[in-house]
Amino acid sequence: MGCKEGGLSVDSYVLAVNVVEAARRLGLSARTVASLVAHRELASLKVGRRRIIPIAALEAFLGRDHPTIRPLHTKSVGSGNVG
């Protein structure tokens, strides 16, 4: 029924998956995938209250270069003076 294609286990009838399944297929956490979707780094569609990610979007994501993500807020290191 399923086959390997581009490193993803693909069911020939499935065109899109939810965030949890996308995370499983990519080897990432669901939170990371949700963040990628929120930052528009991973294409998705909203269908009613559901968010789905096309299999083609997962494959396109894997084909792109991804720089290391840095935290939005970094704690600056002071000059060593305390208090």
N, C-alpha and C positions, 0 to 999 in steps of 0.2 A: 504494500500500500504506500508507504513513505519511501523516499529515496534521498540520497545525499546530493546536494547541489550547491556549489559555492561554499561548502563548509556548514551549511544550514540543513537541518533535517526538514525536508519539505514534503507535505502531503499535497498531492497534485490538485486537490479540490480546495485547499485553503489559500485564499488570496490575501488575507489580513489576519492579524492576531492582536490580542489585548496586550497591555503593558507587561503583565506578569509573564506571559508566554514569550513576548519579545525579549524580555530580560533573560529568561531561561535559554533561549536560542543564541543570544549574544554572549552569555556567560557573565552577565552583569547583574546588579541588584535592580529590583523594580524601581527603587528610589532614583538610581542613576538614570535609568531609562526615562522616567518621568521628568527628570531634570533636563535631559537631552531634548525631550519633546517641548518642554516649557521654553527652552532657549532656542527652539527651532533648528536644532542641529540634527534632529531626526523627524522626518515627515510623519504626520498622523492625520487622521480624520475624526471628527466628532460626529457620532451617530446617536442621536438622542442624548442620553446621559453617558454613553460609552465612548471611550477613546480607543480607536483601532489603528494599528500600524501596518501598512501594506508590506508584504514580504519583499516586494521590489525596493521599498525604502530601507529595509534591513540590509539588503545586498548592496545598495548604493552607499549606505553608511560604512559598511565594511571596506568598500573600495576607496574611501577617502582617507587622507592623512589627518590625524587628530593630535594637536599639540597637547601637552600636559596641562590639565585644568588646574588653575591656582585658586585658592580660597579668595572670596570677595573681600573679606576683612582680615587683615593680618595684624598681629600685635607687633608694634614697632619695638625694637630693642633700644632701651634708653642708654644714656651714657654711664650707667652704673650707679647713679645717685639714687638713693632710696629715701623716701619720705620727705 
